Amino acid sequence: MDGNTTVDQEYYRMMEELQQLDFALVELTLYLDTHPDDMQALQQFNQLSQQRQQAAYRFECRYGPLMQFGHSYSRYPWQWMDTPWPWQV
Amino acid sequence: MNNQLREWHPYVGPFDPCPPMRVKTYIVPPNLFAPFQPANLQQYSLPEALRLGTLWPAYYSPYESRMLEGRS
């Protein structure tokens, strides 16, 4: 991602998928805080977090790291400071 | 109208400087009535949940803005 390459539709689609998964995970986390013995919700939470990891992995393979400080990999050369940044897309 | 909308009528004194607001409304979200969430509630699909702001239809509260309506 160099200069001012515009990102393709796939970028937005994968980003939205991540957002959907993340929001559901937040909701389930808050729910499980008060319902620790709800097996069905816990299974859903684990399934969704696995899906989220896979979605994030696919995204990062294609568009670079999502997080920093060792939470994401980077290709060569260092991709972290490439544009676009999340607020620019 | 929206079943979560409640309204009340503020006191209007004879010496109020500004035109009075005779009706004021507020929202009563579902979590007031069922604070402890029952298990295995029906869920929205993920895209809907993200857009509507909740995973469970039982706790959905639209909270539309009334800014566009004229002064009541």
Backbone of each chain as nested JSON, in Angstrom:
{
  "chains": [
    {"id": "A", "residues": [
      {"number": 1, "name": "MET", "atoms": {"N": [0.869, -1.177, 0.0], "CA": [0.0, 0.0, 0.0], "C": [0.913, 1.236, 0.0]}},
      {"number": 2, "name": "ASP", "atoms": {"N": [1.172, 1.773, -1.133], "CA": [2.068, 2.941, -1.16], "C": [1.305, 4.122, -1.759]}},
      {"number": 3, "name": "GLY", "atoms": {"N": [1.853, 5.289, -1.559], "CA": [1.271, 6.493, -2.154], "C": [-0.199, 6.56, -1.861]}},
      {"number": 4, "name": "ASN", "atoms": {"N": [-0.959, 7.001, -2.862], "CA": [-2.376, 7.138, -2.54], "C": [-3.201, 6.122, -3.318]}},
      {"number": 5, "name": "THR", "atoms": {"N": [-2.792, 4.841, -3.153], "CA": [-3.595, 3.815, -3.826], "C": [-4.952, 3.769, -3.14]}},
      {"number": 6, "name": "THR", "atoms": {"N": [-6.016, 3.741, -3.938], "CA": [-7.318, 3.631, -3.296], "C": [-7.54, 2.154, -2.968]}},
      {"number": 7, "name": "VAL", "atoms": {"N": [-8.229, 1.874, -1.855], "CA": [-8.433, 0.473, -1.48], "C": [-9.632, -0.067, -2.246]}},
      {"number": 8, "name": "ASP", "atoms": {"N": [-9.651, -1.397, -2.471], "CA": [-10.731, -1.954, -3.291], "C": [-11.907, -2.331, -2.407]}},
      {"number": 9, "name": "GLN", "atoms": {"N": [-12.98, -2.775, -3.062], "CA": [-14.203, -3.099, -2.343], "C": [-13.969, -4.216, -1.337]}},
      {"number": 10, "name": "GLU", "atoms": {"N": [-13.063, -5.093, -1.688], "CA": [-12.811, -6.239, -0.805], "C": [-12.338, -5.752, 0.557]}},
      {"number": 11, "name": "TYR", "atoms": {"N": [-11.56, -4.681, 0.557], "CA": [-11.073, -4.11, 1.823], "C": [-12.251, -3.728, 2.712]}},
      {"number": 12, "name": "TYR", "atoms": {"N": [-13.215, -3.037, 2.103], "CA": [-14.369, -2.593, 2.899], "C": [-15.192, -3.786, 3.346]}},
      {"number": 13, "name": "ARG", "atoms": {"N": [-15.321, -4.756, 2.479], "CA": [-16.142, -5.915, 2.851], "C": [-15.496, -6.646, 4.027]}},
      {"number": 14, "name": "MET", "atoms": {"N": [-14.2, -6.885, 3.95], "CA": [-13.522, -7.61, 5.02], "C": [-13.51, -6.795, 6.3]}},
      {"number": 15, "name": "MET", "atoms": {"N": [-13.382, -5.476, 6.153], "CA": [-13.378, -4.626, 7.358], "C": [-14.745, -4.663, 8.033]}},
      {"number": 16, "name": "GLU", "atoms": {"N": [-15.804, -4.655, 7.202], "CA": [-17.147, -4.683, 7.8], "C": [-17.409, -6.025, 8.467]}},
      {"number": 17, "name": "GLU", "atoms": {"N": [-16.917, -7.079, 7.844], "CA": [-17.084, -8.404, 8.456], "C": [-16.401, -8.427, 9.824]}},
      {"number": 18, "name": "LEU", "atoms": {"N": [-15.212, -7.844, 9.883], "CA": [-14.499, -7.775, 11.169], "C": [-15.305, -6.984, 12.183]}},
      {"number": 19, "name": "GLN", "atoms": {"N": [-15.89, -5.878, 11.731], "CA": [-16.658, -5.054, 12.661], "C": [-17.857, -5.828, 13.19]}},
      {"number": 20, "name": "GLN", "atoms": {"N": [-18.508, -6.567, 12.308], "CA": [-19.678, -7.336, 12.752], "C": [-19.273, -8.358, 13.8]}},
      {"number": 21, "name": "LEU", "atoms": {"N": [-18.183, -9.074, 13.513], "CA": [-17.723, -10.089, 14.458], "C": [-17.325, -9.432, 15.774]}},
      {"number": 22, "name": "ASP", "atoms": {"N": [-16.613, -8.323, 15.693], "CA": [-16.156, -7.673, 16.923], "C": [-17.328, -7.208, 17.761]}},
      {"number": 23, "name": "PHE", "atoms": {"N": [-18.355, -6.646, 17.111], "CA": [-19.492, -6.148, 17.894], "C": [-20.203, -7.297, 18.587]}},
      {"number": 24, "name": "ALA", "atoms": {"N": [-20.404, -8.403, 17.856], "CA": [-21.078, -9.544, 18.478], "C": [-20.24, -10.073, 19.637]}},
      {"number": 25, "name": "LEU", "atoms": {"N": [-18.912, -10.057, 19.478], "CA": [-18.053, -10.548, 20.559], "C": [-18.135, -9.637, 21.772]}},
      {"number": 26, "name": "VAL", "atoms": {"N": [-18.231, -8.331, 21.542], "CA": [-18.367, -7.42, 22.687], "C": [-19.672, -7.718, 23.411]}},
      {"number": 27, "name": "GLU", "atoms": {"N": [-20.762, -7.868, 22.64], "CA": [-22.054, -8.124, 23.267], "C": [-21.999, -9.418, 24.071]}},
      {"number": 28, "name": "LEU", "atoms": {"N": [-21.415, -10.45, 23.493], "CA": [-21.379, -11.744, 24.191], "C": [-20.477, -11.677, 25.406]}},
      {"number": 29, "name": "THR", "atoms": {"N": [-19.382, -10.907, 25.297], "CA": [-18.499, -10.776, 26.462], "C": [-19.256, -10.173, 27.63]}},
      {"number": 30, "name": "LEU", "atoms": {"N": [-19.977, -9.072, 27.358], "CA": [-20.723, -8.408, 28.436], "C": [-21.793, -9.35, 28.975]}},
      {"number": 31, "name": "TYR", "atoms": {"N": [-22.428, -10.122, 28.06], "CA": [-23.474, -11.035, 28.512], "C": [-22.871, -12.117, 29.393]}},
      {"number": 32, "name": "LEU", "atoms": {"N": [-21.72, -12.66, 28.966], "CA": [-21.126, -13.76, 29.724], "C": [-20.568, -13.288, 31.068]}},
      {"number": 33, "name": "ASP", "atoms": {"N": [-20.245, -11.997, 31.171], "CA": [-19.804, -11.493, 32.484], "C": [-20.871, -11.737, 33.541]}},
      {"number": 34, "name": "THR", "atoms": {"N": [-22.131, -11.607, 33.123], "CA": [-23.209, -11.764, 34.122], "C": [-23.869, -13.135, 34.011]}},
      {"number": 35, "name": "HIS", "atoms": {"N": [-23.508, -13.909, 32.982], "CA": [-24.126, -15.229, 32.837], "C": [-23.025, -16.26, 32.596]}},
      {"number": 36, "name": "PRO", "atoms": {"N": [-22.147, -16.478, 33.575], "CA": [-20.988, -17.341, 33.309], "C": [-21.358, -18.778, 33.014]}},
      {"number": 37, "name": "ASP", "atoms": {"N": [-22.555, -19.205, 33.41], "CA": [-22.879, -20.621, 33.229], "C": [-23.739, -20.866, 31.987]}},
      {"number": 38, "name": "ASP", "atoms": {"N": [-23.791, -19.874, 31.1], "CA": [-24.617, -20.065, 29.912], "C": [-23.764, -20.768, 28.854]}},
      {"number": 39, "name": "MET", "atoms": {"N": [-23.904, -22.078, 28.78], "CA": [-23.05, -22.87, 27.885], "C": [-23.23, -22.459, 26.428]}},
      {"number": 40, "name": "GLN", "atoms": {"N": [-24.495, -22.231, 26.033], "CA": [-24.767, -21.972, 24.621], "C": [-24.097, -20.668, 24.183]}},
      {"number": 41, "name": "ALA", "atoms": {"N": [-24.188, -19.643, 25.036], "CA": [-23.56, -18.369, 24.68], "C": [-22.05, -18.516, 24.653]}},
      {"number": 42, "name": "LEU", "atoms": {"N": [-21.518, -19.33, 25.575], "CA": [-20.065, -19.505, 25.622], "C": [-19.578, -20.194, 24.352]}},
      {"number": 43, "name": "GLN", "atoms": {"N": [-20.354, -21.193, 23.882], "CA": [-19.948, -21.868, 22.642], "C": [-19.985, -20.884, 21.484]}},
      {"number": 44, "name": "GLN", "atoms": {"N": [-21.026, -20.06, 21.465], "CA": [-21.123, -19.079, 20.374], "C": [-19.949, -18.125, 20.437]}},
      {"number": 45, "name": "PHE", "atoms": {"N": [-19.594, -17.735, 21.673], "CA": [-18.474, -16.802, 21.834], "C": [-17.189, -17.415, 21.289]}},
      {"number": 46, "name": "ASN", "atoms": {"N": [-16.959, -18.671, 21.624], "CA": [-15.718, -19.298, 21.152], "C": [-15.728, -19.464, 19.647]}},
      {"number": 47, "name": "GLN", "atoms": {"N": [-16.9, -19.822, 19.088], "CA": [-16.96, -19.946, 17.629], "C": [-16.661, -18.595, 16.973]}},
      {"number": 48, "name": "LEU", "atoms": {"N": [-17.321, -17.554, 17.48], "CA": [-17.132, -16.238, 16.861], "C": [-15.7, -15.756, 17.007]}},
      {"number": 49, "name": "SER", "atoms": {"N": [-15.072, -16.041, 18.153], "CA": [-13.697, -15.537, 18.284], "C": [-12.776, -16.287, 17.331]}},
      {"number": 50, "name": "GLN", "atoms": {"N": [-13.076, -17.575, 17.091], "CA": [-12.262, -18.29, 16.105], "C": [-12.474, -17.683, 14.73]}},
      {"number": 51, "name": "GLN", "atoms": {"N": [-13.744, -17.427, 14.392], "CA": [-14.011, -16.807, 13.091], "C": [-13.306, -15.47, 12.99]}},
      {"number": 52, "name": "ARG", "atoms": {"N": [-13.304, -14.711, 14.071], "CA": [-12.702, -13.381, 14.052], "C": [-11.208, -13.516, 13.799]}},
      {"number": 53, "name": "GLN", "atoms": {"N": [-10.563, -14.481, 14.452], "CA": [-9.12, -14.648, 14.223], "C": [-8.856, -14.99, 12.757]}},
      {"number": 54, "name": "GLN", "atoms": {"N": [-9.681, -15.857, 12.182], "CA": [-9.469, -16.211, 10.785], "C": [-9.684, -15.002, 9.876]}},
      {"number": 55, "name": "ALA", "atoms": {"N": [-10.751, -14.246, 10.157], "CA": [-11.031, -13.072, 9.321], "C": [-9.894, -12.07, 9.433]}},
      {"number": 56, "name": "ALA", "atoms": {"N": [-9.397, -11.867, 10.658], "CA": [-8.297, -10.915, 10.835], "C": [-7.054, -11.411, 10.111]}},
      {"number": 57, "name": "TYR", "atoms": {"N": [-6.817, -12.728, 10.154], "CA": [-5.633, -13.273, 9.488], "C": [-5.734, -13.037, 7.984]}},
      {"number": 58, "name": "ARG", "atoms": {"N": [-6.908, -13.312, 7.414], "CA": [-7.065, -13.085, 5.963], "C": [-6.848, -11.62, 5.63]}},
      {"number": 59, "name": "PHE", "atoms": {"N": [-7.402, -10.745, 6.485], "CA": [-7.281, -9.316, 6.21], "C": [-5.814, -8.893, 6.266]}},
      {"number": 60, "name": "GLU", "atoms": {"N": [-5.13, -9.385, 7.29], "CA": [-3.748, -8.929, 7.47], "C": [-2.843, -9.467, 6.381]}},
      {"number": 61, "name": "CYS", "atoms": {"N": [-3.147, -10.685, 5.896], "CA": [-2.317, -11.217, 4.814], "C": [-2.412, -10.311, 3.596]}},
      {"number": 62, "name": "ARG", "atoms": {"N": [-3.593, -9.695, 3.451], "CA": [-3.797, -8.957, 2.218], "C": [-3.481, -7.478, 2.369]}},
      {"number": 63, "name": "TYR", "atoms": {"N": [-3.801, -6.901, 3.528], "CA": [-3.715, -5.444, 3.637], "C": [-2.756, -4.976, 4.719]}},
      {"number": 64, "name": "GLY", "atoms": {"N": [-2.061, -5.875, 5.363], "CA": [-1.1, -5.416, 6.351], "C": [-1.651, -5.517, 7.762]}},
      {"number": 65, "name": "PRO", "atoms": {"N": [-0.806, -5.188, 8.733], "CA": [-1.172, -5.422, 10.134], "C": [-2.335, -4.552, 10.582]}},
      {"number": 66, "name": "LEU", "atoms": {"N": [-3.165, -5.125, 11.46], "CA": [-4.275, -4.372, 12.055], "C": [-3.858, -3.784, 13.395]}},
      {"number": 67, "name": "MET", "atoms": {"N": [-2.997, -4.517, 14.083], "CA": [-2.599, -4.055, 15.422], "C": [-1.081, -4.021, 15.476]}},
      {"number": 68, "name": "GLN", "atoms": {"N": [-0.597, -3.462, 16.58], "CA": [0.835, -3.205, 16.652], "C": [1.41, -3.924, 17.866]}},
      {"number": 69, "name": "PHE", "atoms": {"N": [2.691, -3.736, 18.068], "CA": [3.396, -4.224, 19.25], "C": [3.292, -5.724, 19.397]}},
      {"number": 70, "name": "GLY", "atoms": {"N": [3.364, -6.434, 18.216], "CA": [3.422, -7.873, 18.296], "C": [2.073, -8.547, 18.191]}},
      {"number": 71, "name": "HIS", "atoms": {"N": [1.008, -7.778, 18.06], "CA": [-0.307, -8.399, 17.935], "C": [-0.629, -8.734, 16.489]}},
      {"number": 72, "name": "SER", "atoms": {"N": [0.224, -8.213, 15.545], "CA": [0.028, -8.56, 14.133], "C": [1.388, -8.737, 13.494]}},
      {"number": 73, "name": "TYR", "atoms": {"N": [1.393, -9.515, 12.417], "CA": [2.644, -9.664, 11.673], "C": [2.749, -8.54, 10.647]}},
      {"number": 74, "name": "SER", "atoms": {"N": [3.961, -8.385, 10.084], "CA": [4.13, -7.421, 8.997], "C": [5.032, -8.036, 7.946]}},
      {"number": 75, "name": "ARG", "atoms": {"N": [4.718, -7.67, 6.675], "CA": [5.585, -8.138, 5.602], "C": [6.803, -7.234, 5.507]}},
      {"number": 76, "name": "TYR", "atoms": {"N": [7.688, -7.63, 4.589], "CA": [8.838, -6.761, 4.327], "C": [8.491, -5.885, 3.133]}},
      {"number": 77, "name": "PRO", "atoms": {"N": [8.801, -4.575, 3.038], "CA": [9.301, -3.775, 4.167], "C": [8.198, -3.474, 5.166]}},
      {"number": 78, "name": "TRP", "atoms": {"N": [8.592, -2.911, 6.269], "CA": [7.704, -2.623, 7.403], "C": [6.445, -1.926, 6.912]}},
      {"number": 79, "name": "GLN", "atoms": {"N": [5.287, -2.484, 7.236], "CA": [4.038, -1.975, 6.667], "C": [3.283, -1.045, 7.603]}},
      {"number": 80, "name": "TRP", "atoms": {"N": [3.728, -0.968, 8.837], "CA": [2.848, -0.336, 9.809], "C": [2.541, 1.115, 9.443]}},
      {"number": 81, "name": "MET", "atoms": {"N": [3.529, 1.846, 8.923], "CA": [3.263, 3.267, 8.702], "C": [2.701, 3.553, 7.301]}},
      {"number": 82, "name": "ASP", "atoms": {"N": [2.334, 2.473, 6.55], "CA": [1.756, 2.731, 5.234], "C": [0.372, 3.346, 5.352]}},
      {"number": 83, "name": "THR", "atoms": {"N": [0.018, 4.109, 4.317], "CA": [-1.388, 4.533, 4.242], "C": [-2.151, 3.396, 3.563]}},
      {"number": 84, "name": "PRO", "atoms": {"N": [-3.479, 3.334, 3.565], "CA": [-4.33, 4.244, 4.312], "C": [-4.472, 3.813, 5.767]}},
      {"number": 85, "name": "TRP", "atoms": {"N": [-4.641, 4.794, 6.594], "CA": [-4.945, 4.507, 8.001], "C": [-6.455, 4.377, 8.14]}},
      {"number": 86, "name": "PRO", "atoms": {"N": [-6.926, 3.738, 9.242], "CA": [-8.361, 3.462, 9.352], "C": [-9.23, 4.697, 9.19]}},
      {"number": 87, "name": "TRP", "atoms": {"N": [-8.748, 5.861, 9.654], "CA": [-9.62, 7.035, 9.552], "C": [-9.572, 7.657, 8.177]}},
      {"number": 88, "name": "GLN", "atoms": {"N": [-8.662, 7.106, 7.3], "CA": [-8.566, 7.701, 5.967], "C": [-9.408, 6.955, 4.944]}},
      {"number": 89, "name": "VAL", "atoms": {"N": [-9.783, 5.697, 5.281], "CA": [-10.438, 4.912, 4.214], "C": [-11.845, 5.402, 3.973]}}
    ]},
    {"id": "B", "residues": [
      {"number": 1, "name": "MET", "atoms": {"N": [-47.603, 5.671, 19.403], "CA": [-46.443, 5.773, 18.512], "C": [-45.443, 4.708, 18.949]}},
      {"number": 2, "name": "ASN", "atoms": {"N": [-44.23, 5.079, 19.148], "CA": [-43.204, 4.127, 19.556], "C": [-43.503, 3.725, 21.004]}},
      {"number": 3, "name": "ASN", "atoms": {"N": [-43.627, 2.405, 21.265], "CA": [-44.131, 2.04, 22.582], "C": [-43.127, 2.324, 23.685]}},
      {"number": 4, "name": "GLN", "atoms": {"N": [-41.907, 2.7, 23.309], "CA": [-40.937, 3.021, 24.36], "C": [-40.977, 4.507, 24.689]}},
      {"number": 5, "name": "LEU", "atoms": {"N": [-41.818, 5.254, 23.964], "CA": [-41.843, 6.704, 24.172], "C": [-42.862, 7.026, 25.252]}},
      {"number": 6, "name": "ARG", "atoms": {"N": [-42.426, 7.757, 26.25], "CA": [-43.339, 8.23, 27.293], "C": [-43.304, 9.749, 27.264]}},
      {"number": 7, "name": "GLU", "atoms": {"N": [-44.383, 10.35, 27.757], "CA": [-44.358, 11.815, 27.754], "C": [-44.871, 12.334, 29.09]}},
      {"number": 8, "name": "TRP", "atoms": {"N": [-44.478, 13.569, 29.397], "CA": [-44.993, 14.191, 30.619], "C": [-45.246, 15.658, 30.344]}},
      {"number": 9, "name": "HIS", "atoms": {"N": [-46.03, 16.293, 31.212], "CA": [-46.458, 17.666, 30.938], "C": [-45.856, 18.579, 31.987]}},
      {"number": 10, "name": "PRO", "atoms": {"N": [-44.813, 19.351, 31.643], "CA": [-44.202, 20.235, 32.638], "C": [-45.177, 21.324, 33.077]}},
      {"number": 11, "name": "TYR", "atoms": {"N": [-44.946, 21.84, 34.277], "CA": [-45.795, 22.928, 34.788], "C": [-45.491, 24.19, 33.989]}},
      {"number": 12, "name": "VAL", "atoms": {"N": [-46.52, 24.898, 33.553], "CA": [-46.324, 26.128, 32.784], "C": [-46.832, 27.287, 33.623]}},
      {"number": 13, "name": "GLY", "atoms": {"N": [-45.914, 28.173, 34.088], "CA": [-46.333, 29.287, 34.935], "C": [-46.773, 30.461, 34.092]}},
      {"number": 14, "name": "PRO", "atoms": {"N": [-47.573, 31.38, 34.655], "CA": [-48.063, 32.537, 33.891], "C": [-46.949, 33.498, 33.526]}},
      {"number": 15, "name": "PHE", "atoms": {"N": [-45.812, 33.46, 34.261], "CA": [-44.761, 34.455, 33.981], "C": [-43.571, 33.84, 33.254]}},
      {"number": 16, "name": "ASP", "atoms": {"N": [-43.758, 32.693, 32.609], "CA": [-42.621, 32.091, 31.903], "C": [-42.198, 33.011, 30.767]}},
      {"number": 17, "name": "PRO", "atoms": {"N": [-40.904, 33.359, 30.677], "CA": [-40.458, 34.302, 29.638], "C": [-40.537, 33.712, 28.246]}},
      {"number": 18, "name": "CYS", "atoms": {"N": [-40.301, 32.393, 28.115], "CA": [-40.233, 31.814, 26.769], "C": [-41.51, 31.017, 26.514]}},
      {"number": 19, "name": "PRO", "atoms": {"N": [-41.794, 30.777, 25.213], "CA": [-42.975, 29.939, 24.913], "C": [-42.814, 28.573, 25.578]}},
      {"number": 20, "name": "PRO", "atoms": {"N": [-43.814, 28.119, 26.31], "CA": [-43.646, 26.892, 27.11], "C": [-43.625, 25.65, 26.25]}},
      {"number": 21, "name": "MET", "atoms": {"N": [-42.912, 24.615, 26.754], "CA": [-42.991, 23.29, 26.121], "C": [-44.017, 22.516, 26.924]}},
      {"number": 22, "name": "ARG", "atoms": {"N": [-45.188, 22.275, 26.318], "CA": [-46.262, 21.693, 27.122], "C": [-46.081, 20.191, 27.269]}},
      {"number": 23, "name": "VAL", "atoms": {"N": [-45.422, 19.557, 26.272], "CA": [-45.237, 18.097, 26.342], "C": [-43.755, 17.795, 26.177]}},
      {"number": 24, "name": "LYS", "atoms": {"N": [-43.219, 17.036, 27.104], "CA": [-41.834, 16.572, 26.948], "C": [-41.853, 15.062, 26.914]}},
      {"number": 25, "name": "THR", "atoms": {"N": [-40.926, 14.449, 26.102], "CA": [-40.957, 12.985, 25.972], "C": [-39.635, 12.396, 26.424]}},
      {"number": 26, "name": "TYR", "atoms": {"N": [-39.677, 11.115, 26.794], "CA": [-38.456, 10.387, 27.138], "C": [-38.634, 8.943, 26.698]}},
      {"number": 27, "name": "ILE", "atoms": {"N": [-37.489, 8.241, 26.612], "CA": [-37.519, 6.862, 26.123], "C": [-37.393, 5.914, 27.321]}},
      {"number": 28, "name": "VAL", "atoms": {"N": [-38.178, 4.841, 27.274], "CA": [-38.077, 3.832, 28.34], "C": [-37.534, 2.557, 27.703]}},
      {"number": 29, "name": "PRO", "atoms": {"N": [-36.214, 2.331, 27.742], "CA": [-35.654, 1.176, 27.034], "C": [-36.024, -0.13, 27.701]}},
      {"number": 30, "name": "PRO", "atoms": {"N": [-35.987, -1.234, 26.944], "CA": [-36.426, -2.53, 27.483], "C": [-35.629, -2.982, 28.7]}},
      {"number": 31, "name": "ASN", "atoms": {"N": [-34.361, -2.518, 28.822], "CA": [-33.601, -3.069, 29.946], "C": [-34.092, -2.54, 31.283]}},
      {"number": 32, "name": "LEU", "atoms": {"N": [-35.013, -1.585, 31.254], "CA": [-35.601, -1.142, 32.533], "C": [-36.569, -2.197, 33.053]}},
      {"number": 33, "name": "PHE", "atoms": {"N": [-37.213, -2.91, 32.104], "CA": [-38.252, -3.844, 32.523], "C": [-37.689, -5.231, 32.766]}},
      {"number": 34, "name": "ALA", "atoms": {"N": [-36.595, -5.564, 32.065], "CA": [-36.004, -6.896, 32.276], "C": [-34.523, -6.701, 32.519]}},
      {"number": 35, "name": "PRO", "atoms": {"N": [-34.127, -6.147, 33.646], "CA": [-32.716, -5.86, 33.858], "C": [-31.827, -7.084, 33.779]}},
      {"number": 36, "name": "PHE", "atoms": {"N": [-32.296, -8.222, 34.371], "CA": [-31.416, -9.382, 34.271], "C": [-31.825, -10.18, 33.045]}},
      {"number": 37, "name": "GLN", "atoms": {"N": [-30.956, -10.26, 32.069], "CA": [-31.302, -10.806, 30.755], "C": [-31.541, -12.299, 30.843]}},
      {"number": 38, "name": "PRO", "atoms": {"N": [-32.686, -12.801, 30.37], "CA": [-32.903, -14.245, 30.362], "C": [-31.987, -14.91, 29.341]}},
      {"number": 39, "name": "ALA", "atoms": {"N": [-31.752, -16.202, 29.538], "CA": [-30.826, -16.906, 28.634], "C": [-31.543, -17.271, 27.338]}},
      {"number": 40, "name": "ASN", "atoms": {"N": [-30.727, -17.615, 26.344], "CA": [-31.226, -18.14, 25.063], "C": [-32.273, -17.246, 24.438]}},
      {"number": 41, "name": "LEU", "atoms": {"N": [-32.02, -15.968, 24.466], "CA": [-32.942, -15.06, 23.773], "C": [-32.681, -15.157, 22.275]}},
      {"number": 42, "name": "GLN", "atoms": {"N": [-33.7, -14.85, 21.509], "CA": [-33.542, -14.84, 20.054], "C": [-32.552, -13.737, 19.673]}},
      {"number": 43, "name": "GLN", "atoms": {"N": [-31.727, -14.006, 18.629], "CA": [-30.676, -13.04, 18.285], "C": [-30.867, -12.508, 16.875]}},
      {"number": 44, "name": "TYR", "atoms": {"N": [-30.328, -11.297, 16.653], "CA": [-30.262, -10.758, 15.284], "C": [-29.132, -11.449, 14.536]}},
      {"number": 45, "name": "SER", "atoms": {"N": [-29.127, -11.326, 13.202], "CA": [-27.937, -11.76, 12.457], "C": [-26.847, -10.729, 12.729]}},
      {"number": 46, "name": "LEU", "atoms": {"N": [-25.596, -11.094, 12.494], "CA": [-24.472, -10.204, 12.847], "C": [-24.554, -8.842, 12.159]}},
      {"number": 47, "name": "PRO", "atoms": {"N": [-24.827, -8.81, 10.827], "CA": [-24.903, -7.482, 10.207], "C": [-25.989, -6.623, 10.844]}},
      {"number": 48, "name": "GLU", "atoms": {"N": [-27.15, -7.223, 11.106], "CA": [-28.23, -6.455, 11.736], "C": [-27.807, -5.981, 13.113]}},
      {"number": 49, "name": "ALA", "atoms": {"N": [-27.156, -6.876, 13.873], "CA": [-26.775, -6.523, 15.241], "C": [-25.848, -5.323, 15.222]}},
      {"number": 50, "name": "LEU", "atoms": {"N": [-24.909, -5.313, 14.264], "CA": [-23.978, -4.183, 14.2], "C": [-24.727, -2.898, 13.886]}},
      {"number": 51, "name": "ARG", "atoms": {"N": [-25.715, -3.004, 12.972], "CA": [-26.414, -1.786, 12.551], "C": [-27.362, -1.297, 13.641]}},
      {"number": 52, "name": "LEU", "atoms": {"N": [-28.024, -2.236, 14.327], "CA": [-29.042, -1.835, 15.29], "C": [-28.457, -1.576, 16.668]}},
      {"number": 53, "name": "GLY", "atoms": {"N": [-27.26, -2.059, 16.907], "CA": [-26.619, -1.716, 18.167], "C": [-26.891, -2.689, 19.284]}},
      {"number": 54, "name": "THR", "atoms": {"N": [-27.532, -3.837, 18.954], "CA": [-27.698, -4.841, 19.993], "C": [-27.833, -6.203, 19.334]}},
      {"number": 55, "name": "LEU", "atoms": {"N": [-27.442, -7.239, 20.061], "CA": [-27.493, -8.589, 19.502], "C": [-28.883, -9.194, 19.699]}},
      {"number": 56, "name": "TRP", "atoms": {"N": [-29.666, -8.648, 20.63], "CA": [-30.938, -9.253, 20.977], "C": [-32.105, -8.295, 20.685]}},
      {"number": 57, "name": "PRO", "atoms": {"N": [-33.049, -8.729, 19.825], "CA": [-34.204, -7.864, 19.516], "C": [-34.959, -7.436, 20.768]}},
      {"number": 58, "name": "ALA", "atoms": {"N": [-34.968, -8.295, 21.802], "CA": [-35.742, -7.956, 23.004], "C": [-35.223, -6.676, 23.643]}},
      {"number": 59, "name": "TYR", "atoms": {"N": [-33.971, -6.336, 23.41], "CA": [-33.394, -5.155, 24.074], "C": [-33.124, -4.023, 23.103]}},
      {"number": 60, "name": "TYR", "atoms": {"N": [-33.755, -4.091, 21.928], "CA": [-33.513, -3.034, 20.94], "C": [-34.296, -1.789, 21.305]}},
      {"number": 61, "name": "SER", "atoms": {"N": [-33.618, -0.625, 21.287], "CA": [-34.322, 0.62, 21.582], "C": [-33.973, 1.633, 20.508]}},
      {"number": 62, "name": "PRO", "atoms": {"N": [-34.924, 1.987, 19.613], "CA": [-34.575, 2.819, 18.446], "C": [-34.016, 4.178, 18.823]}},
      {"number": 63, "name": "TYR", "atoms": {"N": [-34.647, 4.829, 19.797], "CA": [-34.176, 6.14, 20.262], "C": [-33.963, 7.096, 19.084]}},
      {"number": 64, "name": "GLU", "atoms": {"N": [-35.056, 7.297, 18.28], "CA": [-34.908, 8.229, 17.152], "C": [-34.762, 9.649, 17.678]}},
      {"number": 65, "name": "SER", "atoms": {"N": [-34.103, 10.494, 16.855], "CA": [-33.96, 11.888, 17.29], "C": [-35.261, 12.613, 17.009]}},
      {"number": 66, "name": "ARG", "atoms": {"N": [-35.684, 13.49, 17.922], "CA": [-36.907, 14.263, 17.69], "C": [-36.558, 15.677, 17.3]}},
      {"number": 67, "name": "MET", "atoms": {"N": [-35.298, 15.88, 16.924], "CA": [-34.849, 17.239, 16.641], "C": [-35.608, 17.823, 15.472]}},
      {"number": 68, "name": "LEU", "atoms": {"N": [-35.994, 16.965, 14.495], "CA": [-36.575, 17.499, 13.271], "C": [-38.034, 17.901, 13.462]}},
      {"number": 69, "name": "GLU", "atoms": {"N": [-38.665, 17.389, 14.543], "CA": [-40.081, 17.717, 14.697], "C": [-40.22, 19.161, 15.165]}},
      {"number": 70, "name": "GLY", "atoms": {"N": [-41.366, 19.766, 14.847], "CA": [-41.567, 21.141, 15.293], "C": [-41.761, 21.168, 16.807]}},
      {"number": 71, "name": "ARG", "atoms": {"N": [-41.666, 22.346, 17.432], "CA": [-41.821, 22.425, 18.89], "C": [-43.254, 22.051, 19.236]}},
      {"number": 72, "name": "SER", "atoms": {"N": [-43.403, 21.137, 20.215], "CA": [-44.799, 20.751, 20.549], "C": [-45.305, 21.685, 21.642]}}
    ]}
  ]
}
